[in-house]
Amino acid sequence: MAVAGLYRRILPSPPAIEFASCDGKRLFSEALQSGTMEGFFRLISYFQTQSEPAYCGLASLSVVLNTLAIDPGRKWKGPWRWFDESMLDCCEPLEKVKAEGITFGKVAWLAHCAGAKVEAYRANESNFEDFRKHVIKCTTSEDCHVIASYHRRPFQQTGTGHFSPIGGYHAGKDMALILDVARFKYPPHWVPLSLLWDAINTVDDATGLLRGYIMLISRLPMAPSLLYTLSCRDDNWVKVAKYLREDVPKLLRSKTVNSVQALFSLLFRTLPASAADFIKWVVEVRRQEEGVSSLSPEERERLNLKVFLSFSLSISPSIPPSDSVLCIAELKKLLVLFEF
């Protein structure tokens, strides 16, 4: 009797070399001796298979955040604080990610929100030589890891866009080890670094922008209470999110919005009443989970940034990067207005 569904795929080789093959083991041993597998053991200790076919971005990010020992600052299950795909929902509803996947830019935002130091480069913002330097930098360190956003076609693999961490580098062969989070489909494998760059230097049809790579670097040690990640399941947040996604784009079409000041003035006048409740809810949840009665200045700044990031995800096309400081200043006025 036929069984529905698919059981794995045969890895096209060449161009890839399966990690567990004789050649793959030899490449691993040589790279280990040359010092370009420094982050591998930590990555593999926290490695996970994506739980949904479109969760490759979330799974890759969970692996690296846990590898870097970044405390999410809120509970996963029971008493445990731990990064999981289900917790990475502040930039895009999980149901939408489940149906459509997630874009390069939003993975980078999520990494930053989660507490990592992030350096993100689209293909048009980098080049092959710089990419190699960044890969070498991260594979010779335990505190830096690269997540690649690439198209599977150059590797003759089925599928389209994909995210996975880079687990190591072989300098002699100029090859990178891809720790494919879709382990139900393909095992970890070595690929020529130049071919990986070609796979990165492709256009994501969802955005019309080139793909890229994200370097996540651990921050200096800080109190776990500062590493707070925002859950967006509260009803007030749903209303605020709807305002940002549906109402703000309509408001931005107004001819009077010709400056940052005009933009925020318009937002102040049109914010839904639930926005104040949402911000107060964030503070209350924060206090309950950490058992604190007040927020330190540093914690206030961090929470301010998180709310600002939520706003900027929707309105960033209208805000030049040079105005970001001004935007934060204007947002602080909004927080004062809500007695935060």
Secondary structure, 3 states (H helix, E strand, C coil): CCCCCCCCCCCCCCCCEECCCHHHHHHHHHHHHHCCCCCHHHHHHCCCCCCCCCCHHHHHHHHHHHHCCCCCCCCCECCECCCCHHHCCCCCCHHHHHHHCCCHHHHHHHHHHCCCEEEEEEHHHCCHHHHHHHHHHHHCCCCEEEEEEEECHHHCCCCCEEEEEEEEEECCCCEEEECCCCCCCCCCEEEEHHHHHHHHCCEECCCCEECEEEEEECCCCCCHHHCCCCCCCCHHHHHHHHHHHHHHHHHCCCCCCCCHHHHHHHHHHHCCCHHHHHHHHHHHHHHHHHCCCCCCHHHHHHHHHHHHHHHHHHHHHHCCHHHHHHHHHHHHHHHHHCCC
